[in-house]
Amino acid sequence: EKLKTLKNEGNDFVKQGKYEEAVNKYSECMKLNTKECTIYTNRALCYLKLYKYEEAKQDCDHVLQIEDSNIKAFYRRALAYKGLQVRKKNMAGI
């Protein structure tokens, strides 16, 4: 029950564009349950919004170890890789 409440609070923060707060809520959820894939894909979305591509990739990797056909995890991991590539290019150009 506490897990559900925390997850809903995290989802509300996402809707408000408060991604840092949402990350904190989803991280609290993970302390209660490490097997709930949606928490990880939701947190990965927040990390993408915060340009934290490495963290997003790690969350997606975790989901894909549990559920190897999770479409959201594949998609968000691809976005994370894309973000990392763009960052690498930008660093090279400096």
N, C-alpha and C positions, 0 to 999 in steps of 0.2 A: 504493500500500500504506500509506504514512504517512497519507494522507487517510482511509482506512478506519479505521485505528487511532484517529486523533483524533476521528473522528465517533462511533465506538463509545464512546470515553471520555466524550464529550459526552453521549451517550444515557444512559450509566450515571449521570452526575451528575444528569440530569433525573429519573431513577427515584428517586434519593436526595433529590430536592428541593433540590439545590445548583445553583440556576439561574445565579448569577454565574459559577461555575466552568464550567458548560456553555456559557455565552455565550463565554467565553474560548476554549474548545476549538473551537467552531463558527467563531469569528473566525479562528483559526489555519487551519482547513480552507479558509476563503475565500481565504487567501493562496495556497493551492495550486490552487484551482479556483473560479472565480467563476460557473460555469455550472450547478453542482450545486444544483438547486432545493430538495431536501430539507434541505440545510444551512440555507438561509435560512428555510424554514418552521419548522424546529426552533428556530432562534435567535429567531424571532418569538414562538414559544410561550413561550420563557424570558422575553423582554421583557414579554409580557403578564402573566406571573406576578410580575414585578418592578414592575408598573405603569408600565413605560416604553412608553407607547402610541405615541408618535411614532416611536420606533425600530422598534417592531413593524410599524407601517404602512409604513415605508420598506423594510424587508425584504420585506414582501408585495408592495409596488409593484415591487420589483426582480424578483421571481419572475414576476409577471404580465407583465412586459415580455418575458421569455424564453418563458414558457409561459402563454398567455392564458386557459387553461381549467383552471388548477390550483385545485381545489376547496379544499384546505387554505389556500392563500394568500387566496382570497376570504373564507373563513370567518374566518380570523384577522385579516384586515384589517377586517372588519366589527366584530369584537370590539374592535380597536384604536380604531376610530371611536367605538364606544359608550363606551369608557373615556375618550376625549378629551371627549366630550359631557358625561358625568357630572362629570368634573373641572371643566369650564367652568361647569356649573351650581353646583357646590359653591363655586367661587371667587366667583361672583356673589352667593351667599348669605352670604358672610363679611362 
